Amino acid sequence: MQVNWFKYAAPANFFPLAGKIYPWFYVFAALLAVAGMYIGFFVAPTDFQQGEAYRIIFIHVPAAWMSMFLYLVMAFYASLGFIFNTRLSSMMARAIAPTGAMFTFLALWTGSMWGRPMWGAYWVWDARLTSELILFFLYIGFMALQAAIDDPRRGDKAGGVLALVGAINVPIIYFSVKWWNTLHQGSSINLTRAPSMASIMLWGMLLMALSFWMYSIAVILSRVQCVIAERERRAAWLQHIEPHTT
């Protein structure tokens, strides 16, 4: 039996599907988080240079990954809504932004906690830290711009433009440690070479990254249901008052 996935592009059809599947992603996120944190905080060995303080990377690095990944996904959905005028795409972009902002804040906060014992300061105007801070402001700006415009469709268009322009910051974050002489250490995981960490550390980090990914899917699907319901109520309300205003 073939499933017509295109029918779920309509918000009315996507709404019940999202309600059925998002609880499962919460379950997967919880199980993966337990496994990842157990490995990261109890099984992985102590780093010979950084000591126990390095364990914050099991939260910091996956959060930083998700902050960049979610922005690109948000920009992709926003561009679809902007170019093809698809309602669900714009709603998805709106639903992604708060979760992306949360992970960006988490990456900045845990990074400062790691930086204090490593660098002697909670914050330095390092290229990677500064570009990550700009990413946080882009998320906030995206949400603020949409909230400032009364017409949701106009807000989606304006947000789509900002998301597309701001996407250039993501490769800047990634390559900042290569392009500039920064305090921030280079990537421990690279697709072109073996990871520069013990395999058990890598497993803990990857499990936490998968947990954050599952959590993101769950909360975004839950939030997009709220966006759909709000839009439908607004449309029904406008249809109800239009005959009385003409």
Residue pairs with C-beta under 8 A, 6 or more apart in sequence:
7 13
8 14
8 17
9 86
9 88
10 88
11 87
11 88
11 91
11 228
11 231
11 232
12 228
12 232
14 88
14 224
14 228
15 225
15 228
15 229
18 221
18 222
18 224
18 225
19 225
21 221
22 217
22 218
22 219
22 221
22 222
22 225
23 218
25 214
25 215
25 217
25 218
25 221
26 214
26 215
26 218
28 211
28 214
29 211
29 212
29 214
29 215
29 218
30 211
32 207
32 208
32 210
32 211
32 214
33 207
33 208
33 211
33 215
35 207
36 58
36 204
36 205
36 206
36 207
36 208
36 210
36 211
37 58
37 204
37 208
39 200
39 203
39 204
39 207
40 55
40 58
40 201
40 204
40 205
40 208
41 55
41 58
43 200
43 204
44 55
44 58
44 198
44 200
44 201
44 204
45 198
45 200
45 201
46 52
46 54
47 54
50 117
50 118
51 117
53 114
53 117
53 118
54 114
56 110
56 113
56 114
57 114
57 205
58 204
58 205
58 208
59 106
59 110
59 208
60 106
60 107
60 110
60 111
60 114
61 188
61 205
61 209
62 205
62 208
62 209
62 211
62 212
63 103
63 104
63 106
63 107
63 110
63 212
64 103
64 107
64 111
64 132
65 209
65 212
66 100
66 103
66 209
66 212
66 213
66 216
67 100
67 103
67 104
67 106
67 107
67 132
67 135
67 136
68 135
68 170
68 173
68 174
70 96
70 99
70 100
70 103
70 216
71 100
71 135
71 138
71 139
71 163
71 166
71 167
71 169
71 170
72 167
72 170
73 96
74 93
74 96
74 97
74 100
74 142
74 163
75 93
75 163
75 164
75 166
75 167
77 89
77 90
77 92
77 93
77 96
78 89
78 90
78 93
78 156
78 159
78 160
78 163
78 164
79 160
79 163
79 164
80 86
80 89
81 87
81 89
81 90
81 91
81 93
81 156
81 157
81 160
82 90
82 156
82 157
82 160
82 161
82 164
87 231
88 224
88 228
90 153
90 156
90 159
90 160
91 224
91 227
91 228
91 231
92 220
92 224
93 156
93 159
93 160
93 163
94 146
94 156
94 159
94 224
94 227
95 220
95 221
95 223
95 224
95 226
95 227
96 216
96 220
97 139
97 142
97 143
98 139
98 143
98 223
99 216
99 219
99 220
99 223
100 139
101 136
101 139
101 140
101 143
103 212
103 216
104 132
104 135
104 136
104 139
105 136
107 132
108 129
108 132
108 133
108 136
111 129
111 132
112 122
112 123
113 122
115 121
115 122
115 123
115 124
116 122
119 183
123 129
124 183
126 182
126 183
126 184
127 176
127 177
127 179
127 180
127 182
127 184
128 173
128 176
128 177
128 182
128 184
129 184
131 169
131 172
131 173
131 176
132 173
134 169
135 166
135 169
135 170
135 173
138 162
138 163
138 166
138 169
141 162
141 166
142 159
142 162
142 163
142 166
145 155
145 158
145 159
145 162
146 152
146 155
146 156
146 158
146 159
147 155
148 155
149 155
149 158
152 231
152 234
176 182
176 184
177 184
177 185
177 186
177 187
178 186
188 195
188 196
188 197
189 195
189 197
189 202
189 205
195 202
197 205
